[in-house]
């Protein structure tokens, strides 16, 4: 698992979408490069670091895009359409996992972090694992709202369209989700960290 | 001041989603309310925790697999030159004609290539039937065909290229049409669960008592022997239509419909049993005195979240039941300042929408 060092921020405009709809492989590659890490990360954190699930969902989403992009109408935002597919795919897989496996959320896969001392790395990994575990313990509705807000910085209106609910419901889910995380991870308040992220 | 805590607005406040006036109101309240300040710090800490999550790079192997799949598709399309294709098409046509009778009288599970209107069906358990033919493994469902399961069988159906449908035991669906504008089936009996990833309003299910229009979601639909239908939405929204009257059912809610009574009132799956039973009579009961008594139970049992039910009941009730419902709803979730009791009682659309926006916070 590799952390991203470069964020793909190329805008995907109507011309890129039209090129993909005509079957232009370069256009599709651009689309893939812009969105692959975001889709993968959302799925990865949704499934508490389960790389196999994140891999499958990312592949499934882009294969669907490849075959269905002709159905996309530019009257709605492309990213809204894409993330609705991601949200549905995550829920779908969760249902399947629940049916066939006992998904106890106890995986603690590691996201490597370079350039830190060994102790710092261990502390950092433990903290990240705690946060991931707490997020994976949230109700799916709260979890997806939080991941869409964090990774995509979407507005509440955009998240509402993706999740098929009102803006007020999004606000309520984010409010509840963040409060639950704060309560579950209260022991991390003031936790020493060089970047001070968790320091009160 | 302290009656109007701002805990529900804190996330919006910190994410800059409030209007300047609303943000100012929150700020003013926070200055004097220690309870909300504590909640604010909690939400802020939650956001800070999430902000430590880093984006992870997707493995390159994903692109390679997608690329390979794409190449295989293209190769299959363009492999043959046109004279070869013509020859192959001739042979295939002869083959199809020769075997058509055999296929239709024995096994329905041979896919018709290029038949975009037909849907792939697989047997999940036992031997479902497409029409009179037994389905072993996979088969195709074409417009006009019925797919039926008995007590020992279940089936999975690909809804064209927009989703999937699971058909429970003792159920029957009929494919009405399937094209790029709309995919439509009739659920004649039993239960199905649909999951779609298409734009809204592309997948439509007719039942004996209503029409369910997918707005991008996961939901189940069950038709009982008397033709009544129970819809349960798990994700997203479903619009239920009965003679042009549309009811939007949100995630977590049920809605019942009956051939003689149309669409009932939506209610959340965690509402009390008393509420659900009483609501069933309010929706479909005939005796006005008893309906009033049952409505009283609904109002008594309603929690703030059950204002979903009350909001949909208001236009369906006459006075004095309507006023009682409006008043109860106001005690659960206060009306916005610009919404008057009189306006709601006369079903002023603007006021109804304004109040609904407030109610949706707790739905």
Interface residues (C-beta under 8 A of the other chain):
Chain A: X1 X2 X3 X4 X7 X25 X28 X29 X32 X36 X37 X38 X39 X40 X41 X44 X45 X54 X55 X58 X59 X62 X63 X64 X66 X67 X68 X71 X72 X73 X76 X81 X84 X85 X87 X88 X89 X91 X92 X111 X127 X128 X131 X132 X134 X135 X141 X146 X149 X150 X151 X155 X156 X163 X164 X165 X166 X167 X168 X169 X171 X172 X174 X175 X177 X178 X179 X180 X181 X182 X183 X185 X188 X189 X197 X198 X200
Chain B: X7 X8 X9 X10 X11 X12 X15 X17 X39 X41 X42 X43 X45 X46 X47 X48 X49 X50 X51 X52 X53 X54 X55 X56 X57 X58 X59 X61 X62 X63 X65 X66 X69 X70 X161 X162 X180 X195 X196 X197 X198 X199 X215 X216 X217 X218 X234 X235 X236 X237 X250 X251 X357 X358 X360 X361 X362 X363
